[in-house]
């Protein structure tokens, strides 16, 4: 039997309680505020808010109103293009995760030459991408939220694609939450959680890349807080 690749992380101090609390908060939000009035429009609004937040984290200067009107800058349009097709990749993520990640990049990077879209930058990047694919395919006792957090950080810090790695990482994170049953209607807005905590988001990603196990630990604790903020940003709350 293949070893659980996340077994060393699930019992780190504060991680079990942090992720249990984040999942409880999401479950309460979906049960009490979302499921009674879930609609495709709410899912679409969540995806739009997420695309805007992801674009801003990637350097976009567009407002949510700009994005809603289809008048965002190039980065925003790239993120929106990903969001419109993202949920169709749920079954692909389960059976061929590398194909799903490649498709996300291809959607984001339409401005690149066709032979670079969805392809890793080089051999080393291809190896990093395969490790993410292996992580997504592996059996693990880790909560789905933790899997999503690790996939996100691995894609940002490993930067396997020639561009748009942040947009790919945040889209993959959302996709994991849908595919693994945390948020099947995609009503949580994890990207907005990261944007609300932007300074901590960026510093903890640096720590993940450079700080060894302590940096990974800090990222995991941060991500649990970000998921709680993403639940608060859901359109089921109104506004």
C-alpha positions as CSV (number, residue, x, y, z in Angstrom):
1,X,0.0,0.0,0.0
2,X,1.3,3.5,-0.9
3,X,2.1,5.6,2.1
4,X,-0.2,8.6,2.9
5,X,1.8,11.6,1.5
6,X,0.1,13.9,4.1
7,X,0.4,11.8,7.2
8,X,3.2,14.0,8.6
9,X,1.0,17.1,8.5
10,X,-2.4,16.1,9.8
11,X,-1.4,16.0,13.5
12,X,0.7,19.1,13.6
13,X,-0.2,21.3,16.5
14,X,-3.4,23.3,15.8
15,X,-4.0,21.6,12.5
16,X,-6.7,19.1,13.5
17,X,-8.7,21.7,15.5
18,X,-8.2,24.4,12.9
19,X,-9.5,22.3,10.0
20,X,-12.3,20.8,12.0
21,X,-13.5,24.4,12.9
22,X,-13.2,25.6,9.3
23,X,-15.1,22.6,8.0
24,X,-17.8,23.0,10.7
25,X,-18.2,26.7,9.7
26,X,-18.6,25.8,6.0
27,X,-21.1,23.0,6.8
28,X,-23.2,25.3,9.0
29,X,-23.1,28.0,6.3
30,X,-24.2,25.6,3.6
31,X,-26.8,23.9,5.7
32,X,-28.4,27.0,7.4
33,X,-27.8,29.7,4.8
34,X,-27.2,28.1,1.5
35,X,-29.0,24.9,0.8
36,X,-32.5,26.3,1.3
37,X,-32.0,28.7,-1.5
38,X,-29.1,27.4,-3.6
39,X,-29.4,28.3,-7.2
40,X,-27.1,28.3,-10.3
41,X,-27.1,32.0,-10.0
42,X,-25.5,31.8,-6.5
43,X,-22.9,29.4,-7.8
44,X,-22.2,31.7,-10.7
45,X,-21.8,34.7,-8.4
46,X,-19.4,32.8,-6.1
47,X,-17.3,31.9,-9.1
48,X,-17.3,35.5,-10.3
49,X,-16.3,36.8,-6.9
50,X,-13.6,34.2,-6.8
51,X,-12.3,35.1,-10.3
52,X,-12.1,38.7,-9.3
53,X,-10.2,38.0,-6.1
54,X,-7.8,35.6,-7.8
55,X,-7.1,38.2,-10.5
56,X,-6.4,40.9,-7.9
57,X,-4.0,38.6,-6.1
58,X,-2.3,38.0,-9.5
59,X,-1.9,41.8,-10.1
60,X,-5.2,42.9,-11.7
61,X,-6.4,46.4,-11.0
62,X,-10.0,45.7,-12.0
63,X,-12.9,46.1,-9.6
64,X,-15.6,43.5,-9.1
65,X,-18.0,45.8,-10.9
66,X,-15.6,45.9,-13.9
67,X,-15.4,42.1,-13.9
68,X,-19.2,41.7,-13.5
69,X,-19.6,44.0,-16.6
70,X,-17.1,42.1,-18.6
71,X,-14.8,45.1,-18.7
72,X,-11.9,43.9,-16.6
73,X,-8.2,44.0,-17.6
74,X,-6.5,41.1,-19.2
75,X,-5.6,39.3,-15.9
76,X,-9.2,39.5,-14.8
77,X,-10.5,38.2,-18.1
78,X,-8.1,35.3,-17.8
79,X,-9.4,34.4,-14.4
80,X,-13.1,34.7,-15.4
81,X,-12.4,32.4,-18.4
82,X,-11.1,29.8,-16.0
83,X,-14.1,30.2,-13.7
84,X,-16.7,29.7,-16.4
85,X,-15.3,26.2,-17.2
86,X,-13.9,25.2,-13.9
87,X,-16.8,23.0,-12.5
88,X,-16.8,21.0,-15.7
89,X,-13.4,19.7,-14.7
90,X,-14.6,18.1,-11.5
91,X,-14.8,14.6,-13.0
92,X,-11.4,15.1,-14.8
93,X,-9.7,16.0,-11.5
94,X,-10.7,12.7,-10.1
95,X,-9.5,10.5,-12.9
96,X,-6.7,12.5,-14.5
97,X,-5.6,15.4,-12.3
98,X,-2.7,16.4,-14.5
99,X,-5.1,16.8,-17.4
100,X,-7.4,19.0,-15.2
101,X,-4.5,21.2,-14.2
102,X,-3.3,21.5,-17.8
103,X,-6.8,22.6,-18.9
104,X,-7.0,25.2,-16.2
105,X,-3.7,26.7,-17.4
106,X,-4.7,26.5,-21.0
107,X,-7.9,28.4,-20.2
108,X,-6.0,31.1,-18.3
109,X,-3.2,31.5,-20.8
110,X,-4.9,32.0,-24.1
111,X,-2.4,34.8,-24.8
112,X,0.5,32.4,-24.9
113,X,1.6,30.4,-27.9
114,X,-0.6,27.3,-28.3
115,X,2.3,24.9,-27.7
116,X,3.0,26.3,-24.3
117,X,-0.5,26.3,-22.9
118,X,-1.1,23.6,-20.3
119,X,2.5,22.5,-20.5
120,X,5.2,22.7,-17.8
121,X,8.0,25.1,-18.2
122,X,10.8,22.5,-18.3
123,X,11.7,19.1,-17.0
124,X,12.1,20.1,-13.4
125,X,8.7,21.8,-13.5
126,X,7.2,18.7,-15.1
127,X,8.5,16.8,-12.1
128,X,6.9,19.2,-9.6
129,X,3.6,19.0,-11.5
130,X,3.7,15.2,-11.4
131,X,4.1,15.4,-7.6
132,X,1.0,17.5,-7.4
133,X,-0.8,15.0,-9.6
134,X,0.4,12.1,-7.4
135,X,-0.9,14.0,-4.3
136,X,-4.3,14.4,-5.8
137,X,-4.4,10.7,-6.8
138,X,-3.2,9.3,-3.5
139,X,-5.3,7.8,-0.7
140,X,-5.0,10.0,2.3
141,X,-6.7,10.4,5.7
142,X,-6.1,14.2,5.6
143,X,-9.2,16.4,5.4
144,X,-10.1,17.7,2.0
145,X,-9.5,21.3,3.1
146,X,-5.9,20.4,4.0
147,X,-5.4,18.6,0.6
148,X,-6.7,21.8,-1.1
149,X,-4.3,24.0,0.9
150,X,-1.3,21.9,0.1
151,X,-2.2,21.6,-3.6
152,X,-2.6,25.4,-3.7
153,X,0.8,26.1,-2.1
154,X,2.6,23.5,-4.2
155,X,1.3,25.1,-7.4
156,X,2.2,28.6,-6.4
157,X,5.6,27.9,-5.0
158,X,6.6,25.3,-7.6
159,X,5.3,27.5,-10.4
160,X,5.3,24.6,-12.9
161,X,3.6,26.6,-15.7
162,X,5.2,29.5,-17.7
163,X,2.5,31.9,-16.4
164,X,-0.7,32.2,-14.4
165,X,0.5,29.8,-11.6
166,X,-1.4,31.7,-9.0
167,X,-4.7,31.6,-10.9
168,X,-4.2,27.9,-11.6
169,X,-3.4,27.2,-7.9
170,X,-6.5,29.0,-6.6
171,X,-8.7,27.4,-9.2
172,X,-7.4,24.0,-8.3
173,X,-8.0,24.7,-4.7
174,X,-11.6,25.5,-5.4
175,X,-11.9,22.4,-7.6
176,X,-10.6,20.2,-4.8
177,X,-13.3,21.5,-2.4
178,X,-16.0,20.7,-4.9
179,X,-14.6,17.4,-6.0
180,X,-14.1,16.1,-2.5
181,X,-17.5,17.0,-1.3
182,X,-16.7,20.0,1.0
183,X,-18.7,22.4,-1.2
184,X,-20.4,20.6,-4.0
185,X,-22.2,23.7,-5.3
186,X,-19.1,25.9,-5.1
187,X,-20.6,28.5,-2.8
188,X,-17.5,29.2,-0.7
189,X,-15.2,31.9,-2.1
190,X,-11.7,30.8,-0.9
191,X,-10.1,33.3,-3.3
192,X,-11.8,36.1,-1.5
193,X,-10.6,34.7,1.8
194,X,-7.1,34.9,0.6
195,X,-7.6,38.4,-0.7
196,X,-9.0,39.5,2.7
197,X,-5.9,38.2,4.4
198,X,-3.6,39.2,1.6
199,X,-0.5,40.1,3.7
200,X,-0.7,36.8,5.6
201,X,-1.4,34.9,2.4
202,X,1.7,36.2,0.6
203,X,4.0,35.9,3.7
204,X,2.8,32.3,4.4
205,X,3.4,31.3,0.8
206,X,6.9,32.5,1.1
207,X,7.3,30.6,4.3
208,X,5.9,27.5,2.7
209,X,8.6,27.8,0.0
210,X,11.5,28.7,2.2
211,X,10.8,27.8,5.8
212,X,10.8,24.0,5.9
213,X,8.3,22.1,8.0
214,X,7.7,25.2,10.2
215,X,6.8,27.2,7.0
216,X,4.4,24.4,5.9
217,X,2.9,24.3,9.4
218,X,2.3,28.1,9.3
219,X,0.7,27.9,5.9
220,X,-1.7,25.2,7.0
221,X,-2.8,27.2,10.0
222,X,-3.2,30.3,7.9
223,X,-5.2,28.4,5.2
224,X,-7.8,27.2,7.8
225,X,-8.4,30.8,8.7
226,X,-8.7,31.7,5.0
227,X,-11.3,29.1,4.4
228,X,-13.4,30.5,7.2
229,X,-13.1,33.9,5.6
230,X,-14.0,32.4,2.2
231,X,-17.2,31.0,3.8
232,X,-18.1,34.5,5.1
233,X,-17.5,35.8,1.5
234,X,-20.1,33.5,0.1
235,X,-23.0,35.1,-1.8
236,X,-25.5,33.0,0.3
237,X,-25.0,35.7,3.0
238,X,-26.4,38.3,0.6
239,X,-24.7,41.6,-0.4
